[in-house]
């Protein structure tokens, strides 16, 4: 997709928040502001509500965690954040902490190509 001017943005099915980021970047560049932007500023959060507290099985003993990712297109393994997955597991209460006492090991597996994007996390007591 090549856009020659901002009025062409409406020709494409681009989400409004992405259009706004493109417009903002265009205006900054036009005004001479070539300041680099962090990735965190470019990718919006996937949701805004709080993570619900987990009411199922929790783990008190050391565990091993496998993280499997399925994406619609080929994705580098370093783009799958194991840390974010571990933080989410702790935040929702499945694990008490992400310390080495609780998580003995974890592995992020090579992403698979799938028509449905999802992340599968398998937790096993050691």
KEDO-818934 format. One line per field, with one value per atom (N, C-alpha, C, O): residue in one letter; atom name; x, y negated, z. Coordinates in Angstrom, 1 decimal. Each point is the difference from the previous one (the first is absolute). Layout:
N
rest <- [A_...] .
atom <- [CA_...] .
u <- [X_...] .
v <- [Y_...] .
w <- [Z_...] .
//
This chain:
126
rest <- [X_X_X_X_X_X_X_X_X_X_X_X_X_X_X_X_X_X_X_X_X_X_X_X_X_X_X_X_X_X_X_X_X_X_X_X_X_X_X_X_X_X_X_X_X_X_X_X_X_X_X_X_X_X_X_X_X_X_X_X_X_X_X_X_X_X_X_X_X_X_X_X_X_X_X_X_X_X_X_X_X_X_X_X_X_X_X_X_X_X_X_X_X_X_X_X_X_X_X_X_X_X_X_X_X_X_X_X_X_X_X_X_X_X_X_X_X_X_X_X_X_X_X_X_X_X_X_X_X_X_X_X_X_X_X_X_X_X_X_X_X_X_X_X_X_X_X_X_X_X_X_X_X_X_X_X_X_X_X_X_X_X_X_X_X_X_X_X_X_X_X_X_X_X_X_X_X_X_X_X_X_X_X_X_X_X_X_X_X_X_X_X_X_X_X_X_X_X_X_X_X_X_X_X_X_X_X_X_X_X_X_X_X_X_X_X_X_X_X_X_X_X_X_X_X_X_X_X_X_X_X_X_X_X_X_X_X_X_X_X_X_X_X_X_X_X_X_X_X_X_X_X_X_X_X_X_X_X_X_X_X_X_X_X_X_X_X_X_X_X_X_X_X_X_X_X_X_X_X_X_X_X_X_X_X_X_X_X_X_X_X_X_X_X_X_X_X_X_X_X_X_X_X_X_X_X_X_X_X_X_X_X_X_X_X_X_X_X_X_X_X_X_X_X_X_X_X_X_X_X_X_X_X_X_X_X_X_X_X_X_X_X_X_X_X_X_X_X_X_X_X_X_X_X_X_X_X_X_X_X_X_X_X_X_X_X_X_X_X_X_X_X_X_X_X_X_X_X_X_X_X_X_X_X_X_X_X_X_X_X_X_X_X_X_X_X_X_X_X_X_X_X_X_X_X_X_X_X_X_X_X_X_X_X_X_X_X_X_X_X_X_X_X_X_X_X_X_X_X_X_X_X_X_X_X_X_X_X_X_X_X_X_X_X_X_X_X_X_X_X_X_X_X_X_X_X_X_X_X_X_X_X_X_X_X_X_X_X_X_X_X_X_X_X_X_X_X_X_X_X_X_X_X_X_X_X_X_X_X_X_X_X_X_X_X_X_X_X_X_X_X_X_X_X] .
atom <- [N_CA_C_O_N_CA_C_O_N_CA_C_O_N_CA_C_O_N_CA_C_O_N_CA_C_O_N_CA_C_O_N_CA_C_O_N_CA_C_O_N_CA_C_O_N_CA_C_O_N_CA_C_O_N_CA_C_O_N_CA_C_O_N_CA_C_O_N_CA_C_O_N_CA_C_O_N_CA_C_O_N_CA_C_O_N_CA_C_O_N_CA_C_O_N_CA_C_O_N_CA_C_O_N_CA_C_O_N_CA_C_O_N_CA_C_O_N_CA_C_O_N_CA_C_O_N_CA_C_O_N_CA_C_O_N_CA_C_O_N_CA_C_O_N_CA_C_O_N_CA_C_O_N_CA_C_O_N_CA_C_O_N_CA_C_O_N_CA_C_O_N_CA_C_O_N_CA_C_O_N_CA_C_O_N_CA_C_O_N_CA_C_O_N_CA_C_O_N_CA_C_O_N_CA_C_O_N_CA_C_O_N_CA_C_O_N_CA_C_O_N_CA_C_O_N_CA_C_O_N_CA_C_O_N_CA_C_O_N_CA_C_O_N_CA_C_O_N_CA_C_O_N_CA_C_O_N_CA_C_O_N_CA_C_O_N_CA_C_O_N_CA_C_O_N_CA_C_O_N_CA_C_O_N_CA_C_O_N_CA_C_O_N_CA_C_O_N_CA_C_O_N_CA_C_O_N_CA_C_O_N_CA_C_O_N_CA_C_O_N_CA_C_O_N_CA_C_O_N_CA_C_O_N_CA_C_O_N_CA_C_O_N_CA_C_O_N_CA_C_O_N_CA_C_O_N_CA_C_O_N_CA_C_O_N_CA_C_O_N_CA_C_O_N_CA_C_O_N_CA_C_O_N_CA_C_O_N_CA_C_O_N_CA_C_O_N_CA_C_O_N_CA_C_O_N_CA_C_O_N_CA_C_O_N_CA_C_O_N_CA_C_O_N_CA_C_O_N_CA_C_O_N_CA_C_O_N_CA_C_O_N_CA_C_O_N_CA_C_O_N_CA_C_O_N_CA_C_O_N_CA_C_O_N_CA_C_O_N_CA_C_O_N_CA_C_O_N_CA_C_O_N_CA_C_O_N_CA_C_O_N_CA_C_O_N_CA_C_O_N_CA_C_O_N_CA_C_O_N_CA_C_O_N_CA_C_O_N_CA_C_O_N_CA_C_O_N_CA_C_O_N_CA_C_O_N_CA_C_O_N_CA_C_O_N_CA_C_O_N_CA_C_O_N_CA_C_O_N_CA_C_O_N_CA_C_O] .
u <- [0.9_-0.9_0.9_0.8_-1.0_0.8_-1.0_-0.9_1.1_-0.9_0.7_1.1_-1.6_0.7_-0.4_0.8_-2.0_-0.4_-1.1_-0.5_0.3_-0.8_-1.5_-0.6_0.2_-1.4_-0.3_-1.1_2.2_-0.1_-0.2_-0.4_0.6_-0.2_-1.4_-0.1_-0.9_-1.4_-0.3_-1.0_1.9_-0.2_0.2_-0.4_1.1_0.5_-0.7_-0.4_0.1_-0.6_1.0_0.3_0.1_1.0_-0.8_-0.8_1.1_-0.7_0.3_1.1_-2.0_0.1_1.2_0.7_-0.3_1.1_1.3_1.0_-0.9_1.2_0.0_1.1_-2.2_-0.1_0.6_0.7_-1.2_0.5_1.5_0.6_-0.1_1.5_0.7_1.1_-1.6_0.6_-0.1_1.0_-2.1_-0.2_1.0_0.7_-0.6_0.9_1.5_0.7_-0.3_1.3_0.3_1.1_-2.0_0.1_0.2_0.9_-1.7_0.1_1.3_0.6_-0.1_1.2_1.2_0.9_-0.9_1.0_0.0_1.1_-2.3_-0.1_0.5_0.5_-0.7_0.5_1.4_0.5_0.2_1.4_0.3_1.2_-2.2_0.2_0.3_-1.0_2.2_0.3_0.4_0.8_-1.4_0.3_-0.5_-1.1_1.9_-0.4_-1.1_0.0_-0.9_-1.1_0.2_0.4_-0.7_0.1_-1.1_-1.1_1.3_-1.0_-1.2_-1.2_1.4_-1.2_-0.9_-1.2_1.7_-0.8_-0.8_-1.0_1.5_-0.6_-1.1_-0.8_0.8_-0.9_-0.9_0.4_-1.7_-1.0_-0.2_0.2_-0.6_-0.4_-1.1_-0.9_0.8_-1.0_-1.3_-1.1_1.1_-1.2_0.3_1.1_-2.2_0.2_-0.5_0.4_-1.3_-0.5_1.0_1.0_-1.2_0.9_-0.1_-1.0_2.1_0.0_-0.8_0.3_-1.2_-0.8_0.9_0.9_-1.2_0.7_-0.4_-1.1_2.1_-0.1_-0.6_0.5_-1.5_-0.7_0.3_-0.6_1.4_0.3_1.2_0.3_0.3_1.2_1.2_0.3_0.3_1.3_1.1_-0.2_1.4_1.2_0.8_0.4_-0.1_0.8_1.5_0.9_-0.8_1.4_0.6_-0.7_2.0_0.7_-0.7_-0.5_0.5_-0.6_0.9_1.0_-1.3_0.6_-1.1_-1.1_1.4_-1.1_0.5_1.1_-2.0_0.2_-1.0_-1.2_1.7_-0.8_0.0_1.1_-2.3_-0.1_-0.8_-1.0_1.5_-0.7_-0.4_0.7_-1.9_-0.5_-0.4_-0.7_1.3_-0.2_-0.4_0.3_-1.0_-0.5_1.2_-0.1_1.2_1.1_1.3_0.0_1.0_1.3_0.5_0.0_0.3_0.5_1.3_0.2_0.7_1.3_-0.3_-0.9_1.6_-0.2_0.3_-0.6_1.5_0.3_-1.1_0.1_-1.1_-1.2_-1.1_-1.0_1.2_-0.9_0.5_1.1_-1.8_0.5_-0.3_-1.1_2.1_-0.2_-0.2_-0.8_1.5_-0.1_-1.5_-0.5_-0.1_-1.3_-1.0_-0.9_1.1_-0.8_0.2_-1.0_2.2_0.3_-0.6_-0.6_0.7_-0.6_-1.5_-0.6_0.0_-1.5_-0.4_-1.1_1.8_-0.3_0.1_-0.8_1.8_0.1_-1.1_-0.7_0.4_-1.0_-1.4_-0.8_0.5_-1.4_0.0_-1.1_2.2_-0.1_0.3_-0.1_0.5_0.2_1.3_0.1_0.9_1.3_0.1_-0.5_1.1_0.2_1.1_-0.2_1.2_1.1_0.7_-0.2_1.0_0.8_1.4_0.9_-0.6_1.4_0.5_-0.8_2.1_0.6_-0.5_0.0_-0.5_-0.5_-1.4_-0.3_-0.4_-1.3_0.1_-0.6_1.3_0.2_1.4_1.0_-0.9_1.3_0.5_1.2_-2.1_0.4_-1.2_-1.1_1.4_-1.1_0.6_1.2_-2.0_0.5_-1.0_-1.2_1.6_-0.8_0.3_1.1_-2.1_0.1_-0.1_-0.6_1.2_-0.1_-1.4_-0.8_0.4_-1.4_-0.5_0.8_-2.0_-0.6_-0.9_-0.5_0.4_-1.0_-1.3_-0.2_-0.9_-1.3_-1.0_0.3_-1.5_-1.0_-0.6_-0.5_0.7_-0.5_1.3_0.8_-0.7_1.1_-0.3_-1.1_2.0_-0.2_1.3_1.0_-0.9_1.1_-0.5_-0.9_1.6_-0.4_1.2_1.1_-1.5_1.0_-0.3_-1.1_2.1_-0.1_0.9_1.2_-1.9_0.8_0.0_-1.1_2.3_0.1_0.8_1.0_-1.5_0.8_1.2_0.0_1.1_1.3_0.2_1.0] .
v <- [1.2_-1.2_-1.2_-0.2_-0.7_-1.2_-1.2_-0.1_-0.8_-1.1_-1.3_-0.2_-0.5_-1.2_-1.2_-0.9_0.8_-1.1_0.6_1.0_-1.8_0.5_0.2_0.8_-1.4_0.2_1.4_0.5_0.2_1.3_1.1_1.1_-1.5_0.9_0.6_1.2_-2.0_0.5_1.1_0.6_-0.4_1.0_1.4_1.0_-0.9_1.3_0.3_-0.9_2.2_0.4_-0.1_1.1_-2.2_-0.2_-0.5_-0.9_1.6_-0.4_-1.5_-0.5_-0.2_-1.4_-0.4_-1.0_1.8_-0.3_0.1_-0.8_1.7_0.1_-1.2_-0.6_0.2_-1.2_-1.2_-0.8_0.7_-1.2_0.0_-1.0_2.2_0.1_-0.4_-0.6_1.1_-0.4_-1.5_-0.6_0.0_-1.5_-0.7_-0.9_1.3_-0.6_0.1_-1.0_2.2_0.2_-0.9_-0.5_0.5_-0.9_-1.4_-0.7_0.2_-1.4_-0.3_-1.1_2.0_-0.2_0.0_-0.9_1.8_0.0_-1.2_-0.6_0.1_-1.2_-1.2_-0.9_0.9_-1.2_0.2_-0.8_1.8_0.2_0.7_0.1_0.6_0.8_1.4_0.7_-0.3_1.4_0.8_1.0_-1.3_0.7_1.4_0.3_0.7_1.4_0.3_-0.6_1.5_0.3_1.5_0.8_-0.6_1.3_0.9_-0.5_1.8_1.0_-0.1_0.1_-0.4_-0.1_-1.1_0.0_-1.1_-1.1_0.3_-0.6_1.6_0.3_1.1_0.1_0.8_1.1_-0.2_0.0_-0.2_-0.2_1.3_1.1_-1.3_1.2_0.7_-0.6_1.9_0.8_-0.1_0.3_-0.8_-0.2_-0.9_-0.2_-0.3_-1.0_0.5_-0.6_1.6_0.4_0.8_0.6_-0.4_0.7_1.5_0.5_0.2_1.4_0.6_-0.3_1.2_0.6_0.9_0.6_-0.5_0.9_1.5_0.3_0.5_1.4_0.8_-0.1_0.9_0.7_1.5_0.8_-0.4_1.5_0.4_-0.6_1.7_0.6_-1.0_-0.6_0.5_-0.7_0.9_1.2_-1.7_0.9_-0.6_-1.2_2.1_-0.4_0.5_-0.5_1.6_0.6_-0.5_-0.7_0.9_-0.4_0.5_1.1_-1.9_0.4_-0.2_-0.8_1.5_-0.3_-0.5_0.5_-1.5_-0.7_0.1_-0.4_0.9_0.0_-1.1_0.0_-0.8_-1.0_0.2_0.0_0.3_0.3_-1.2_-0.4_-0.1_-1.1_0.4_0.6_-1.0_0.3_-1.4_-0.8_0.5_-1.3_0.2_1.1_-2.0_0.1_-0.1_0.5_-1.2_-0.1_0.4_0.0_0.3_0.4_-1.1_-1.2_1.6_-0.9_0.5_1.2_-2.1_0.3_0.4_-0.6_1.6_0.4_-1.1_0.0_-0.9_-1.1_-1.0_-0.9_1.0_-0.9_0.6_-0.7_1.9_0.6_-0.3_0.5_-1.2_-0.4_1.0_0.0_0.8_0.9_-0.8_0.5_-1.6_-0.8_-0.5_0.1_-0.6_-0.5_1.2_-0.2_1.4_1.1_0.4_0.2_-0.2_0.3_-1.1_0.4_-1.6_-1.1_0.1_-0.2_0.6_0.2_1.1_-0.1_1.2_1.2_-0.4_0.4_-1.2_-0.5_-1.0_0.1_-1.0_-1.1_0.6_-0.6_1.6_0.6_1.0_0.5_-0.1_0.8_1.5_0.7_-0.3_1.4_0.4_1.1_-2.0_0.2_-1.1_-1.1_1.4_-1.1_-1.0_-1.2_1.7_-0.8_0.5_1.2_-2.0_0.6_0.1_0.0_0.2_0.2_1.4_0.9_-0.6_1.3_1.1_1.1_-1.5_1.0_0.5_1.2_-1.9_0.4_0.5_1.1_-1.8_0.4_0.6_-0.7_2.0_0.7_-0.3_-0.2_0.3_-0.3_-0.3_0.3_-1.0_-0.2_0.0_-0.3_0.6_0.1_-0.7_0.4_-1.2_-0.6_0.7_0.1_0.6_0.8_-0.8_-1.1_1.6_-0.6_-0.2_0.9_-2.2_-0.3_0.9_0.2_0.3_0.7_-0.9_-1.0_1.3_-0.8_0.7_1.2_-2.0_0.5_-1.1_-1.2_1.6_-1.0_-0.7_-1.1_1.6_-0.6_-0.4_0.9_-2.1_-0.4_0.3_-0.4_1.0_0.3_0.3_0.4_-0.5_0.4_1.1_-0.2_1.3_1.1_0.2_0.1_-0.1_0.1_1.2_0.2_0.7_1.3_-0.1_-0.2_0.4_0.0_1.4_0.6_-0.1_1.3_-0.1_-0.6_1.3_0.1_0.8_1.0_-1.4_0.8_0.9_0.7] .
w <- [0.0_0.0_0.0_0.9_-1.9_-0.1_0.1_-0.8_1.8_0.1_-0.3_0.6_-1.6_-0.5_0.9_0.1_0.3_0.9_1.0_-0.2_1.3_1.1_-0.4_0.6_-1.7_-0.4_-0.5_0.0_-0.4_-0.5_1.1_-0.3_1.5_1.2_0.0_0.4_-0.8_0.1_-1.0_0.1_-1.1_-1.0_0.5_-0.5_1.7_0.5_1.3_0.8_-0.5_1.3_1.1_0.6_-0.2_1.1_1.2_0.0_1.2_1.2_0.3_-0.3_0.9_0.3_0.8_-0.3_1.3_0.9_-0.8_0.2_-1.2_-0.9_-0.9_-0.3_-0.3_-0.9_0.8_-0.6_1.8_0.8_0.2_0.0_0.3_0.1_-1.2_0.0_-1.2_-1.3_-0.2_-0.4_0.7_-0.2_1.0_-0.5_1.7_1.0_-0.5_0.1_-0.6_-0.4_-1.2_-0.1_-0.9_-1.2_0.4_-0.5_1.4_0.4_0.7_-0.2_1.1_0.7_-1.0_0.1_-1.1_-1.0_-0.8_-0.3_-0.1_-0.8_0.7_-0.6_1.9_0.8_0.5_0.8_-1.3_0.3_1.3_0.4_0.2_1.2_-0.4_-0.3_0.3_-0.3_1.2_-0.1_1.2_1.2_-0.1_-0.4_0.7_0.0_1.0_1.1_-1.4_0.9_0.5_-0.8_2.0_0.5_-0.5_-0.3_0.3_-0.4_0.9_-0.5_1.8_0.9_-0.4_0.3_-0.9_-0.5_-1.2_-0.3_-0.5_-1.3_0.1_-0.9_1.9_0.0_1.2_1.2_-1.4_1.1_0.8_-0.5_1.7_0.8_-0.6_-0.6_0.8_-0.6_0.7_-0.5_1.8_0.7_1.2_0.4_0.1_1.1_1.4_1.0_-1.0_1.3_0.8_-0.6_1.9_0.8_-0.2_-0.5_0.7_-0.1_1.1_1.2_-1.4_1.1_0.8_-0.5_1.8_0.9_-0.4_-0.2_0.1_-0.4_1.2_1.1_-1.4_1.1_-0.1_0.8_-1.7_-0.2_0.8_1.0_-1.5_0.6_0.1_-1.1_2.2_0.1_0.3_0.4_-0.4_0.2_1.1_0.0_1.0_1.1_-0.1_0.5_-1.3_-0.2_-1.3_-0.8_0.6_-1.2_-1.3_0.0_-1.0_-1.3_-1.2_0.1_-1.2_-1.3_-0.9_0.1_-0.9_-0.8_-1.5_-0.3_-0.5_-1.5_-0.6_0.4_-1.3_-0.6_-1.5_-0.7_0.2_-1.5_-0.6_0.6_-1.7_-0.6_-1.4_-0.8_0.4_-1.4_-0.6_0.6_-1.7_-0.7_-1.4_-0.6_0.0_-1.4_-1.0_-1.1_1.5_-0.9_0.7_1.2_-1.9_0.6_0.9_-0.3_1.5_1.1_0.6_0.2_0.0_0.7_1.4_0.6_-0.1_1.4_1.0_1.0_-1.3_0.9_0.1_0.8_-1.6_0.1_0.9_0.2_0.3_1.0_1.4_0.3_0.5_1.3_1.1_0.4_-0.1_1.1_1.4_0.8_-0.7_1.2_0.2_1.1_-2.1_0.0_0.5_0.8_-1.4_0.4_1.4_0.7_-0.2_1.4_0.9_1.1_-1.4_0.8_0.1_1.0_-2.2_0.0_0.9_0.7_-0.7_0.8_1.5_0.8_-0.4_1.4_0.3_1.1_-2.0_0.2_0.2_0.8_-1.5_0.2_1.1_0.3_0.4_1.2_-0.2_0.9_-2.1_-0.2_0.7_0.6_-0.7_0.8_1.0_-0.3_1.4_1.0_-0.4_0.3_-0.9_-0.4_-1.3_-0.3_-0.3_-1.2_0.4_-0.9_2.2_0.4_-0.3_-0.4_0.4_-0.3_0.9_-0.3_1.5_1.0_-0.6_0.3_-1.0_-0.5_-1.4_-0.4_-0.5_-1.4_-0.2_-0.1_0.0_-0.1_-1.4_-0.2_-0.8_-1.4_-0.8_0.3_-1.5_-0.9_-1.4_-0.2_-0.8_-1.4_-0.9_0.1_-1.0_-1.0_-1.3_-0.5_0.0_-1.2_-1.3_0.0_-1.1_-1.3_-0.3_0.0_-0.4_-0.4_-1.2_-0.9_1.0_-1.1_-0.8_0.5_-1.8_-0.9_0.2_-0.2_0.4_0.2_-0.4_0.1_-0.6_-0.3_1.2_-0.2_1.4_1.2_0.9_0.3_0.0_0.9_1.4_0.5_0.2_1.5_0.6_-0.7_2.0_0.8_1.0_0.7_-0.7_0.9_1.0_-0.4_1.7_1.0_0.8_0.5_-0.4_0.7_1.3_-0.1_1.2_1.3_0.6_0.2_0.1_0.6_1.3_0.1_0.9_1.3_-0.3_-0.7_1.3_-0.1_1.1_0.0] .
//
